[in-house]
Amino acid sequence: MPLYHKLGDFPQKRHTQFEKPNGGFYYEQLFGTEGFHGHSSLSYHVHRPTQVKEILNSYSVEPKIAIGKNIKSLLFKGFELKPENDFLDSRKAMLVNKDCIIGLAAPKESLRNYFYKNADADEMLFIHRGKGKLRTMLGNIPFEYGDYLIIPRGIIYQIDFETEDNRLFYVESYSPFYTPKRYKNQSGQHLEHSPFCERDFILPNELETHDEKGDFLIKIKKEGMIHEVVYATHPFDVVGWDGYNFPYGFSIHNFEPITGRVHQPPPVHQTFETAAFVVCSFCPRLYDYHPKAIPAPYNHSNIDSDEVLYYVDGDFMSRNNIEQGHITLHPKGIPHGPAPGAMERSIGHKETQELAVMVDTFRPLMVTEEAMGLDDGKYYKSWME
């Protein structure tokens, strides 16, 4: 997202001396993406950000694959995932490929006993249930029901929950999240026809600066492993930063749907894109207004992508017997469309209150053992009359 932001204090000229009030210097750190080519920020630390004191345990968190090459449409009952106290332990990978991990989490407690950093992937956390604050080295972001949190790889963070009943849908992406190019001009500003604009983003605020030495445990995810690394100083010791690479939030309720006389294709719902998949937001909206309009989507072939739908709220008019927290997978290779009766039932309706998140991947997805534990076992037959 090419949006400039800044917090705290920093020198007028980058890569120059920045003196502490009581003597000594602050330490500059470049936080960049795609080498030195992508978005970046410059942060200024009380202590050197390089002080690794000890490396403790390393253990695998690689997903266990149940179906490697899948042709079956599947439905997972996401709210049957059992809550767990620890934030990382609660995260369960459902669907994976070489580009991303799509999963669910139901953490009961705040992440405060350690810090977390994903060194491999940008993270998108969608808040289905819960309220709280994302705390990061570049500032804090409040969140609530319906918020997307975009956390670039390398960000060190903790999470405070005000609630115990927390449900998250998440995606880890090995390429950065951006807003769609077609919504922006050549300088990166969102255009007038975009379904959201810069005013809608929730930017970091409340910069925490901790001048503390000691033992600070950071769990770093890298190449399917969690490495427990002890830093000698508090990770949140930034006195100021500026740039374009930082975490931010966006509420799905601020997405303004694009509608038409006849049914619009899924790209009109697109919210984020990466090099390997797109994310769409299906929000409450008016239906098509052609006198012969069929509000339900037309059948379509999954030729180029696997489609994942996470159902958040409302009555999803194209399906039958869908509940909150359900996930459906429509794999490439076979067509899919409205459930029997859904097309006819939609005719004459004027609006929908559905709320859902869709992820379309360009590579096929593998199904994990955790996902199969939530499988309803019969969804692939749901189009039979």
Backbone hydrogen bonds, N-H to C=O, Kabsch-Sander energy under -0.5 kcal/mol:
donor,donor_aa,acceptor,acceptor_aa,energy
3,L,1,M,-2.4
5,H,243,G,-2.1
7,L,241,W,-2.2
9,D,239,V,-2.2
16,T,13,K,-0.7
20,K,24,G,-2.4
23,G,20,K,-1.7
26,Y,18,F,-2.9
27,Y,45,H,-2.7
28,E,26,Y,-0.6
29,Q,43,S,-2.5
31,F,29,Q,-0.5
31,F,41,S,-3.3
32,G,30,L,-0.7
33,T,39,H,-1.2
37,H,34,E,-1.8
38,G,33,T,-2.1
41,S,31,F,-1.9
42,L,242,D,-2.7
43,S,29,Q,-2.6
43,S,41,S,-0.5
44,Y,240,G,-2.2
45,H,27,Y,-2.9
46,V,237,D,-2.0
51,Q,48,R,-0.9
52,V,50,T,-1.5
53,K,51,Q,-0.6
53,K,230,V,-3.1
54,E,230,V,-1.4
56,L,54,E,-0.5
56,L,228,E,-3.3
59,Y,226,I,-2.0
61,V,224,G,-2.9
62,E,224,G,-0.6
65,I,63,P,-0.6
66,A,367,V,-2.8
67,I,367,V,-2.1
74,L,329,L,-1.7
76,F,327,I,-3.2
77,K,374,L,-2.7
78,G,76,F,-1.4
78,G,325,G,-1.2
80,E,77,K,-1.9
81,L,78,G,-1.8
84,E,106,A,-1.9
90,S,86,D,-1.7
91,R,87,F,-0.6
91,R,88,L,-1.1
92,K,104,L,-3.3
94,M,102,I,-3.0
95,L,102,I,-2.1
96,V,366,M,-2.1
97,N,100,C,-2.1
101,I,172,E,-1.9
102,I,95,L,-3.2
103,G,170,Y,-2.8
104,L,92,K,-2.2
105,A,168,L,-2.1
108,K,84,E,-2.1
109,E,85,N,-1.6
111,L,159,I,-2.6
112,R,110,S,-1.0
115,F,217,L,-2.5
116,Y,157,Y,-2.2
117,K,219,K,-2.4
118,N,155,I,-0.5
119,A,117,K,-0.8
119,A,221,K,-2.5
120,D,221,K,-0.5
122,D,173,S,-2.5
123,E,151,I,-2.7
124,M,171,V,-2.6
125,L,123,E,-0.5
125,L,149,L,-2.5
126,F,124,M,-0.6
126,F,169,F,-3.3
127,I,125,L,-0.5
127,I,147,D,-2.8
128,H,126,F,-0.9
128,H,167,R,-2.3
129,R,167,R,-2.0
132,G,143,F,-2.3
133,K,160,D,-2.6
134,L,141,I,-3.2
135,R,133,K,-0.6
135,R,158,Q,-2.6
136,T,134,L,-0.5
136,T,139,G,-1.0
137,M,156,I,-1.4
139,G,136,T,-1.5
140,N,205,N,-3.9
141,I,134,L,-2.5
143,F,132,G,-2.6
146,G,127,I,-3.3
147,D,144,E,-1.9
148,Y,250,F,-3.4
149,L,125,L,-2.5
150,I,148,Y,-0.5
150,I,248,Y,-3.0
151,I,123,E,-3.1
151,I,149,L,-0.6
154,G,118,N,-2.3
155,I,152,P,-1.7
157,Y,116,Y,-2.7
157,Y,155,I,-0.5
158,Q,135,R,-2.8
159,I,111,L,-0.8
160,D,133,K,-2.9
161,F,159,I,-0.5
162,E,131,K,-3.3
163,T,131,K,-0.7
166,N,164,E,-1.3
167,R,129,R,-1.8
168,L,105,A,-2.9
169,F,126,F,-2.1
170,Y,103,G,-2.6
171,V,124,M,-2.1
172,E,101,I,-2.8
173,S,122,D,-3.1
173,S,171,V,-0.6
174,Y,99,D,-2.5
178,Y,273,E,-2.5
183,Y,180,P,-1.4
184,K,181,K,-2.1
185,N,189,Q,-2.4
188,G,185,N,-1.7
191,L,183,Y,-3.8
194,S,191,L,-1.4
200,D,197,C,-2.1
201,F,198,E,-1.2
202,I,249,G,-3.4
203,L,201,F,-0.8
205,N,140,N,-2.6
210,H,236,F,-3.5
211,D,209,T,-0.6
212,E,210,H,-1.2
214,G,232,A,-2.3
216,F,214,G,-0.5
216,F,231,Y,-2.2
217,L,215,D,-0.6
218,I,229,V,-3.1
219,K,115,F,-3.2
220,I,218,I,-0.7
220,I,227,H,-2.8
221,K,117,K,-2.7
221,K,219,K,-0.5
222,K,220,I,-0.5
222,K,225,M,-2.5
225,M,222,K,-1.3
226,I,59,Y,-3.0
227,H,220,I,-2.8
227,H,225,M,-0.5
228,E,57,N,-3.0
228,E,226,I,-0.5
229,V,218,I,-2.8
229,V,227,H,-0.9
230,V,54,E,-3.5
231,Y,216,F,-3.0
231,Y,229,V,-0.6
232,A,51,Q,-2.1
234,H,212,E,-2.1
237,D,235,P,-1.2
239,V,44,Y,-2.8
240,G,44,Y,-0.9
241,W,7,L,-2.6
242,D,42,L,-1.6
243,G,5,H,-2.0
244,Y,40,S,-3.0
246,F,244,Y,-0.7
248,Y,150,I,-1.8
249,G,202,I,-2.6
250,F,148,Y,-2.1
251,S,200,D,-0.5
252,I,146,G,-3.4
254,N,251,S,-1.9
255,F,252,I,-1.4
256,E,195,P,-2.7
256,E,254,N,-0.5
259,T,257,P,-0.6
268,V,265,P,-1.9
269,H,266,P,-2.6
270,Q,267,P,-1.6
271,T,279,V,-3.5
272,F,279,V,-1.8
273,E,178,Y,-2.9
274,T,277,F,-2.4
278,V,360,D,-2.0
279,V,272,F,-2.5
280,C,358,M,-2.7
281,S,269,H,-2.9
282,F,280,C,-0.5
282,F,356,A,-2.8
283,C,281,S,-0.7
285,R,352,T,-1.6
287,Y,350,K,-2.9
289,Y,260,G,-0.8
290,H,261,R,-2.9
293,A,290,H,-2.3
300,H,336,H,-2.8
302,N,334,I,-0.9
303,I,301,S,-1.5
306,D,361,T,-1.9
307,E,330,H,-2.6
308,V,306,D,-0.5
308,V,359,V,-2.4
309,L,328,T,-2.3
310,Y,357,V,-3.4
311,Y,309,L,-0.6
311,Y,326,H,-2.6
312,V,310,Y,-0.5
312,V,355,L,-2.3
313,D,355,L,-2.0
316,F,314,G,-0.7
317,M,315,D,-1.0
319,R,316,F,-1.7
325,G,311,Y,-2.8
326,H,323,E,-1.9
327,I,76,F,-2.4
328,T,309,L,-2.2
329,L,74,L,-2.7
330,H,307,E,-3.1
333,G,302,N,-3.1
334,I,331,P,-1.0
336,H,300,H,-2.4
339,A,318,S,-2.9
342,A,339,A,-2.4
343,M,339,A,-0.6
345,R,341,G,-2.3
346,S,342,A,-1.5
347,I,343,M,-0.8
347,I,344,E,-0.7
349,H,346,S,-2.0
352,T,285,R,-2.4
355,L,313,D,-2.3
356,A,282,F,-2.1
357,V,310,Y,-2.4
358,M,280,C,-2.5
359,V,308,V,-2.7
360,D,278,V,-2.0
361,T,306,D,-2.1
361,T,359,V,-0.6
362,F,276,A,-2.4
366,M,96,V,-3.7
367,V,67,I,-2.4
368,T,94,M,-2.4
369,E,64,K,-2.7
372,M,368,T,-2.0
373,G,369,E,-1.3
374,L,371,A,-2.1
375,D,372,M,-0.8
376,D,75,L,-2.3
380,Y,73,S,-0.6
381,K,378,K,-2.0
382,S,379,Y,-2.5
384,M,381,K,-1.8
